[in-house]
């Protein structure tokens, strides 16, 4: 229902797809778009994407509102979605001719939690690729997913706005954008760290330093095994 007390007419999935395609065709002439869609039931398939959704639906404030956005995402209605530091912006097609503008603000991870998780992470993560793949010990995973004290934002750390006339706290366009973010995290998990104002290097700094030292050590050993021209003459009499 709109804020004016009127019910929107039912729009089929086919019509939603047609409206989205038309909007993309029109806007693509003047700007670069990053459309998002999902063809699977679960929407996300990687640890970061699935955990993003799991965190959101775990809060009662969101659990009843998020499902409305799944259909919009699957019909390609999220025609543009950008994840940047502390912010998600999106264009989502709806009942009107022009797409609605969605803005979602995510608070940065508080320093205390950041430092605690960095310390745990540096002791457990074996490589940057392992972190990006969601491959880490179960105790670290629990710390990442901890409510209000983990990596993922709680409702009090999320603010959203949409230009649609829906009076609900979380409209379907915002919900679709939140689901669309999970798809982006599937493709580029490093975006999560950017979104929360963190440097991924902080979480694997020790690992990277150790790997660099090992490379330098091997290079030094290899260099020491190379005989100088003078030593070669002395050894082989040439």
Buried (B, 14 or more C-beta within 10 A) or exposed (E): EEEEEEEEEEBEEEEBBBBBBEBBEEBEEEEEBBBBBBEEEEBBEBBBBBBBBBBBBEBEBBEEBBEBBBBBBBBBBBBBBBBEEBBBBBBBBBBEEEBBBBBBBBBBBEEEBBEBBBEBBBEBBEEBEBBBEBEBEEEBBEBBBBEEEBBBBBBEBBEBEBBBBBEBEBBBBBBBBBBBBBBBBBEEBEBBBBBBEBEBEBBBBBBEEEBEEEEEEEEEEEEEEEEEEEEEEEEEEE
